[in-house]
Amino acid sequence: MIDYFALLEQPRRPWLDPEELKQKYHELTKAAHPDRPFSASPNSDFANVTEAYRVLLDPKLRLDHLLNLEGIPPASHTNVPEQIADVFLEIGTLIQETDRLLARSTTTTALSKALLRSEILEKQKLTADLLDKLETMYAGALKELKLLDQAWTSTDKVGAGLPALSSRFAYLTRWIAQLKERKFQLSI
């Protein structure tokens, strides 16, 4: 397994500054780009550097990679974390109702489309509201990640809380992507 932290010359930590990571990525990809003449750097594999950047930029993937490198077992993603369980049913219901509405909206008559317009507007509002709620939860998870990062460095790599946070990021990113897709479909 490649240590992406080492590859991008970053410390093994739960939180990494996105701007610093981006600068290091650009620096390394300049040297490793396949269109450039051979580089003297032994770590100049462009694909690995790009994959390392992709993994370390995403909090969930970074946490999974860090936990794997540190030998800390990941949390099970089979149960919805307590902190976000209250929106699970709300999201599932909204997605199902939206999918049924989108299936009905494929009719070709102008009258039937006009009759569905109020339902579409209602679902757009509900989707936007729920997206705001999820993005607020995601921002809260990022704050918690920063706090766990401080504990990580001050208590010599205690990984308590990181597996559960990784699981929360997994659900939040999936739900946000699903709702953004529905929001786009409703806007067409």
N, C-alpha and C positions, 0 to 999 in steps of 0.2 A: 504494500500500500504506500502510495506517495504521500508524504507529509506536505500538504499544501501550504501550511504556515511557513515551513522552512523554504519551500520553493519560492514563495513571494516575500521571503525575508521578513516575516511578521512574527510577533510573539504568539505563543499558544495561549490565547485568551478567548473568553466568550464574546467580548466586544472588541471590534476593530473600527477605527475611524474610517468611514467610507472614502473620504477625500484622500487620505494618506494611502489607502489601499489602491485607489484608482491611479494615483501618481506612480506608485511602485509598479503596477501592472503596465502602464504605458511605457515606463522606462525599460522593463524587461521585454515587452513585446517588440519594442523598437529594435532591440539587439537580436531577438530571436525570430523575427519575421522571416518567413520562407523566401520572400522576394529579395532579401538583402544578401550580400555575399556572406560566406561562412563566418560565423562569429567564433571568437576564441573561448567564449563562456561554455563550460560543460553543461550547464543547466538551461541551455537555450532551446529547449523543445517548446515550440510555439503552442502546440495543442495542449500540453500539460499546463503551461502558464495560463492559457485562456480558461481551461477547466478549473484551475486553482482559483482564479479570480471569480468565476461564476459561483463556486461553492462558498468561498469566504465572504462574498458580498451578501449572500442570502443568510439571514440569521438562523433559520431552521437548518439549512444545510451545513452551515458553519458549526452549529452546536452538535449536530450528528457526527460530523467529522472529528471534532474535538473530543467528544465522548468516546468515539471509537479509538482514537489515538491514545487516550488516557486509560483505556480499559474499563470505562464506566458503562454498565449496561444501560441501554436506552429504555425509555418508558414505553409502555405498550400504547400503541395508537388505536387500540380497539375500543377503549372507553373514552367518551368525551370528557375532557378535564372539567372539574367542578366550576372553575371560574367562568367558563363559557357555556355550560350546559343549559342555562336558561334561554339562550338564543337558538339552540339546536332545533327544537321543534318549530320555532318561528321561521327559521330559514328553510327547513324542509317543506313546510306548508306553502310558503311563498313561492318556492321553486316549482312545486307541483302545480299550483294554481296558475302560475305564469306560463308554464309549458302547455297546459290545457288551453289557456287563452291564445297563445301563439299558434297552436294547432287550429283553433277556430278562426283565427284572423287571416288564414290563407285563402279564404273565400274570395271570389272574384267580383262579386257585385258591390257597387259603390254603396248601396243602402246597407248591406250587412256590415261593411267596414265602418260606416258612420255610426251604426248602432253599437259597435264594439269600442268606439273611441273613448267613451267615458270610463269603461273598464280598463282600457290600456293606460289612460292617464292615472287612474287610481293605482294600478300596479307599478307604474313608473315612480310615483311618489313613495309607495311602500318600499320599493327596491332602493331608492335613493336614501331613505331614512335608515333602513337596515344596513346599507353600506357605510353610512356615517357612523353608526353604532359599532360596526365591526372594525372600521379603521381607527376609531377611538380605542377600542380594546387592543388592537395591534400596537398602537402608540404606547399604551400602558405596558404591554409585554416588552417593548423595546426599553422602556424606563427600568423595568424589573431586570432586564438583561444587563443593563449598565450597573445596577446595584449588585447583582451577582458577580459581575466582573470585578468590582472593587473587593468583594469578599474573596474571590478567587486569588487575587494577587496578595491580599493581606493575610490570608490564612493558609497559604501554601497549597493552592489548588484543591480546595474542597468543592466537589461537584454537586453538593446537595442542591436540589431545586432545578438543576439544568435539564435532566431528562424530562421532567414535567413541563418545563417551559418549552422545550423542543416540541413536545406533543401539542401544546397550545398553539405554537407557531404553525404547525402542520395543518391543524384544523382551520385556523384563521386565514391562512393564505389560500387554502382550497376554497373556503366559503366566499372570500372576497373575489376570487377569480370567477366563481360560478355566478355570483350576483352581477359582476361587471359584464359578463357575457349576456345574461338575461336583460340587463339594462340596455345594452347595445341592440339586442334583438327587438326589444320593445320600441326602440327609437326609429326603426326602419319603416 
